[in-house]
């Protein structure tokens, strides 16, 4: 979700990335995300234009739902949780990570690790998208993430300061971060040695789409879905699993990352045919999780023709 530049936003940035962040980092483990979600939902009440835009795009996907105004406010809360997820990255360790996150399906990653096999995890941008990345690193895995860079926005000096600070905080994670346009040889080597690679299965936070995409129907609309994760898994001959992060129904303020069963990586087929199957799987998966958890996805403001929707 992209919110326009303004002097008021710069003042807000100075407060949030300064004293507000310091206050949250001094508080109980896990409360950073709970507070930031509430802050986002509160700001949504005043961001009527943005909420109307998100609600209109949600209606493209779910024309029969009557709760889309409430879902739009939830997306703003999820956006704030994700935007300020890095506040916690220097605090999360082996003793307290369960205050932030719970896994389902983690045994599949452990099994691959015990056998010395790598794993590709394809995820949509839901909830605090980098939180499972951070926790997997804390748990001792060699973890790599393919990122999409920054949104193409001409930021003010304060905006650039806040972005640089966020990068410093993200660097506290015990993981390896890669830009999507870089060479993939290092990622293939990491997978061959049993590493984990996380890559997006929906869009990129930078707004500039990276890698090959194939058009499929997602939530009733034609959307280019990335197949880079399937390319890596096909080349390295490793398993590919889905991962999505949503609010944990068992504990208020905590998040749940669900690792799904192995996807169909058809190494017995030519690459192009395998990617076509991967695109079919990705579209079906996205439709399923976005329908079940629409308030946790960050990209509804881009779910329009000329954006994520083709045309």
N, C-alpha and C positions, 0 to 999 in steps of 0.2 A: 504494500500500500504506500503510495507516494502522496505526501502532503506538501503543498506549495510553499515557496520561500516567502518570508516577510520579516520586518523588524521585530514584530511580536514573537515570531518563532525563534529568532536569535536570542531574545531575552529569556524565553522559555528554556532554550538549550543551556544557557549559562547556569540557570538554576538547577535543571535536571541533571546535567553532567557534572555539576559541582557539588554544592551542599546536599542536595537531595540524594545523589548517589552515595556520598560519604555516610549519610544517615542510614541508608538501607544496608550498606556493607557492614555497619556496626550492629545490626539487629540480629534476630534469630535466623538460623539457617532455614531457607525456603520461603521466608516471608517476602523477599524481594519480588518474586514473581506474583504473589498474591496481591501485593500493594499495587504493582504496575498494571495488573489487569483491571483493578478497580479504577485506577487513574484513567486508563484508556476508555473505559465505559462512561466515565464522568465527562471526559472531553467530547465524546461522541454526542452528548446531548446538545453541545454548542456547535458542532460541525455538521449543520443540517445539509449543506450542499453535498459534502462528501458522502454522508449517509444516504441521501436520495440516490446518488450515483451508484453506490454499492447495492442498494435495494433494487434498483432497476436491473442491474446485472444479475443479481440473484434470481429475479423473476424470469430471466432467460432460461435458467436451469430448472427452476421449480415453479412453473406458472400456477400450480394449484395450491401452493402453501399460503396460509394466511398469517404467518408469524415472521415475515421477512424483515420487518422493521426491527424487531428484537434481535434477529440473527445478525443484521447489519451492525448493531451496537456491539454484539459479541465479537465480531471480526475486528473492531477497533480495539477491544480489550486484548485480543490475541496479538494484534499488531504491536501493542505497547509491550507486552511480555517479550516478544521476539526482539524488538528494537533495543530493549535494555537487558536482554538475557546475559550480556557480558558482565554485568555488575557482579554476578555470582561466580564467574569462571576462576577467579583467584582464590575462592573460598572452598570450592567443592573438592573433597578428598575421599579416600577409601572409607573413612569412618562416618561421613555425614551425607554421602551422595543420595541415600535412600530418602532423605528429607525432601529432595527435589524431584526424584524420578523413580518410577517403578517400570520394570520391563515385563513384557509377555513375549515368549518365544526366544528368550536369550540363550536357552540351552542349545539352539541350533548354531549360534555363533561359537559357543564353547566347544561343541563337537568338532566344528571345522578347525578351530584352533588346535585342539588336541591331536588332530590328524595332520597338522601342518599345512592345511589348505586355506587359501584366501577366500574372501567373501566380498561381493559387491552388494551394498545396501542402497536401494533406490527409494527416495523419499519425496513426498510433496512438502511444500513450505507450510507446515501446520504447527501451531503452538510455538514454543521456543525451539526453533528448528535445529540449532546447534547444541542444545542441551544433551541429547543422546551421544553426539560426537564427543563432547567433553567427558561425559561419564565413561564411555568406552575407553578413552585414553587413560582416565584415572584408574580404571580397573586393570590396566597393564597391557592392553592391546596396542599394536602398532596401527594407528588410524590415520587415514588420509581423507581430506575433503576436497572436492572439486567445486570451486566457487565461481560466481558470475560477475564479480566486481561490484562497483557502486552504481546506483541509478544515474542516468545521464541528466543531471541537474546542475546548473551553474550556481554553486553554493557561495554564500558570503564567507568572510574570513572566520566568523564564529562557526558557521557550518563546517568549514574545513577543519577547524580545531576540534569540534565534536567528533568528526569522522576519524581523525587521527587518534583521538583518545580511545574511541571504540576499538580501533585496530590494536592498540596497545593492550587493552583488556582482553581481547580475543587471543592475543599471543600468549596469555597465561595458560591456555589450554595445552595439555601435553599431547599435541597432535600435529600433523603436517598439513598445511593449507596450500592449495595449488589454484592458480587461475585457470579457467576453462580453456583458454587459448594456448596453453603451454603444451610442450611435448608430453606424450602419454607413456613414453618408455619407462620412466621411473615408477609410474603407477603399475604397469604390468610387472615390473620386477618385484614391487612390494606385494602384489597378489601372489606371485610365484613363491614368495617366502612366507605366506600365511597371513599377510596383512589384510586390513579391512579398508575398503574405499567407499565413501558415501558420495552420492551424486544425485542431483535433483531429477525428479520424474515429471515435473510440471513446467515451471518457467525458471527464470533467473532473477535474483534480487536486483541485478544491475539493469534489467530491462532490455539488455542486448542479448538476443538468443544466441547460444553457442552450440556448435555441433549439429549433427544431422537430426532432422525432425520429419516425421511422417504424419500426415493428416488422418485423424480418426475422430469419431464422435465421442465427445466427453460431455456428460450431462445434457445430452440432446443437441450439442453444438459442434461444428467442425473445428478441431483444434490441432495444431501441430504438436505432437508429443515427442519428447527427446528419446533417442534410443542409444545414447552414449553408454549408459550402464550395460546394456546388452552387448554392445561392441566390446567393452572391456572384458566382460565375463566370457564371451565367445573366444576372444583372442587368448586370454589367460587360462581358459578351460576350468573355470571355477563356478561356484554356485552364486546365484543372484536371488536376493530376498527383498521384499518390500519392508519399509519401516515408516510408520506414521505416528505422530505425537499429538495427543489430545488431553483434555482435562481428565484426571483420574477420578472415577466415580467412587473409589474407596476412601479417598482422603482429600478434603478441601484444601486447595492451594498447591497440591502436588500434581505432577504430570505423568502420563502413561505413554510409553513407547512400545508399540506393538510390532514385532518382527514376524512377518508372515512366512508361510511355507515356501520352499524353493520354487522359483518361476521357471518356465520352459526355456532354457538356454540350449538351442538345438545345434550343438557342435557337429552333428552329423550332416548338416545342411550347408550349402554355400552361405556366405555372410549375408548377402542381400535377403535371401529367403528367411534366415534366422531373425534378421531385424524386423521384417514384416510381422512375424509371429510375436516378437517382443513388443511392437507397437500395439498390436491387438490386445495383448495382456495388459499393457500399461494403461490404455484407455479404459478397459473394463475395471481395473483396480482403482483408477482415479474416480470414475463415476461412483463406484461403491463407497469409497471412504468420504468423498465430498458430500454425497447424499446423506450419509450417516452423521457427519460432523461438519456441517457447513460453516458454523461459527468459528472454527479453528483455522480456516484457510486464509492466507494473507492476500491472495491475488484476485479477489472478486472485483476490485476496482478496475482490473485489466481484462475482465471477462466480457469483452465487447468486440464487435467487428473492427478490424484494424489493430486490435490488441492481441490477446491470446486467441480470439476467435478468428479464423481465416476470413479474409475479406474486409 
